[in-house]
Every structure is written in C-alpha cells, then in structure tokens.
Amino acid sequence: MRFVDLKTQYERLDGAINKRIQTVLDHGQYILGAEVAELEVALAEYVGANHCIAVSSGTDALLMALMALGVEPEEEVITTPFTFFATGGMIALLKAKPVFVDIDRRTYNIDPDLLESAITPRTKAILPVSLYGQCADYDAINEIAAKHGIPVIEDAAQSFGATYRGLHSCGLTEIAATSFFPSKPLGCYGDGGALFTNDDVLDERFRELRVHGQAGRNYHPRIGINGRMDSLQAAILLAKLEIFDEEVAARARLGARYSELIEDAFSDVDMPTPVTTPYVEAHNTSVYAQYTVEVPNRDAVQAAMTERNIPTAVHYPRPLHFQPAFADLGQGPGSFPVAEKAAERVISLPMHPYLTDEQQLTVIYALKDSVLEVL
Ligand SMILES: Cc1ncc(COP(=O)(O)O)c(C=O)c1O
C-alpha cells in the first residue's frame, strides 16, 4: 500500500498527460509557455479569483506574497506554529518575525479568538494555514484583519479544492498561495505553486517578482526571484484539472468513510474511542490533503502500523516554535499548548482518491490493533 498513490492516477490519465507533454516538447517553450497562461486562466476561474500567477513552488509563492506586501526586517507576520516549516521559514527568510498564535483544538487551524491580541503596530500581514485540507475561519480572520488594515495571506498549500461557506480556498483572502507538490490534492510532477489575488496591483507585482523584479526588458525596479513555473508542469496540471472535481469528491467520500470505519471498529471496545477523527466544520468541505487522527502514545502506534506494513506520516511532530531555527524567539514548552498537544498525538493515514474500500478496511483494522496493542 502507498501513502499517496500517484501511479494509479497516472494510469488513469496517461493518454491526456502524455499528449499534453508532447505538445510542450513540440513547441519547445519550456518556461512560461502557453500552458502556463492557460493554466492561470483555468485556476483563477476555478477558485473564483481575478488573477492566478503560476509559480515555481508553494514556498516561493509564500515568499513572493510576503515580498509583494513589502515585509521588512523586524516587522511581524502572524501565523500558526502548527504547520509545515515553509510557512514560518519564509517570514524569517525576509528577517521578519513570525508571531505564532495557537490553534483551534478541533480544526488545527489558527484560533481567531486569539488573533487580535497578537496584533501590534509592527504587524504587516496575517498568514493562516488551511491545514490538512480544511480552510481556516476566514470570515472571522478577515474581519479582524480589516479592522486593523492588515492583509491576509491564505497558505492554501494543503487546501486547493476545499470550500469555505461555498467559496473555494484561494478565493477567500487578499492573497492566497498554494502548492502543486506531487502529493498535494492537485499535484504536478515536480515543484510548482500558484498565487491568487483580486488586486490588479498585486497581480502585476507578483508577475514582476517571479522574474527577478523585472518590469520591462532589462529593467528591474525591485528585487525578485526566479519564481517561474515551467510549461511541462503546467501541462500536467491542465490534464489533471480535467478530473480534479471527481478526485475531490472521492477524497470527501473516503475521508467520511475512514471516520465511520474508525467509529465502528472501536464500538465493541469497552472504552470511549481512543482515536479522535478529523473534525470538519459544517460550513467547510475538506480535500483531506492529509487524513489525520489523534491517538494516545502516537510514536508507538506509528511503529506498530509500520510493523503491519501500513505507511503513515506525522504532520507535524515539532511545532515551529520548537524548531532550532526559531530558538531565538525563546518560546519554550507551554507557549502554544494546543499545538504542542496536537504535535504529540497526530498521525496521518494513507489518503488519495484511488484508495479502495478494501485498503481502507486494512488500514483501520491495523489502526485498531496498533492502538489497542500500545494502550
Ligand atoms: C502548509 C504548507 N505550506 C507551504 C508548503 C510549501 O510548498 P512547496 O513544497 O510547494 O514549496 C507546504 C508543502 O508541503 C505546506 O504543506
């Protein structure tokens, strides 16, 4: 069993993907070719944003989002400590300070109730993450941000395809940044990402930042990066986009089924279910970039799953304030108790749209045996 099965997806799509790739090989415009422009139009329409700018990775999308807002050394960007390293890493790369705010214990996303007290005169942006495939509470976040005149960037690396109150992730905030890393809900065959905005000025700035800040031939009003998407990745994404809605529906079905199977599996055990299943808000749909549960004695459960040949992963065992790279922030144990507890307990199960019902049963039987073994 694979944790993410890209091979089965390719077998389904090989004709379409190969055809798209061949077109790129035929025209030979490998960087920012016609496929990139075509993808940008399709993705902007998909999420309901005015502009999409296809870029080299989710990390570079975050970096360019922060650069476009003019984040400077010593300024502060509010984010969550419970995320992939890139979220905090890109803030620090600009020598700005990540200001962590603890998470909601059920959704693992930044807790809007704690947000306002973290705002200072140095706050330049708020960077919530839509973790595991579920959007953060953007109505509440946007309202606080608007009150203080601070822009919001959605880190939508894990949530492309998800909806919040009927609107798509990446269409909810002033800026959104997503990732097309191969294992993401919409993934290419290398690195890729995208920025989204409704703002014409930001759109132009992103396009400049993507090519070293170039505004005209050999004319660079600002510093940028090499943040371009290559045409082969865009071609692959265009082929995959054709069936993306079906895959999103499959993810939703499989996620819900996993939770039912877990409830069933432990129903004959004489104790409250020791496994906490994902909580998806009624106004959200999740793309389950990760199907992540909480278990007691997590490391032992993971080892027991490995013994049973079930691949699992931990997203994330170390909250960002415990990373050595952020040691100078001086935030020890107890600084963000909800994130710290989650980091000790979470474990992600195999998840992709081609998981079979039988494979899900195998995973859940193994999970039950593993949890009961180590309790
Ligand atoms: C929450 C989050 N932010 C940012 C990134 C960075 O994306 P990429 O790997 O495309 O650079 C990831 C990807 O793993 C992520 O999960």
The ligand as a Gaussian input file, in Angstrom:
#p B3LYP/6-31G(d) Opt

LIG

0 1
 C        1.287000      24.317000       4.741000
 C        2.346000      24.326000       3.687000
 N        2.913000      25.500000       3.344000
 C        3.846000      25.563000       2.380000
 C        4.276000      24.446000       1.706000
 C        5.368000      24.567000       0.692000
 O        5.005000      24.132000      -0.576000
 P        6.125000      23.557000      -1.595000
 O        6.542000      22.225000      -1.098000
 O        5.405000      23.511000      -2.904000
 O        7.244000      24.537000      -1.635000
 C        3.713000      23.204000       2.016000
 C        4.111000      21.999000       1.272000
 O        4.480000      20.992000       1.744000
 C        2.731000      23.134000       3.038000
 O        2.165000      21.979000       3.394000

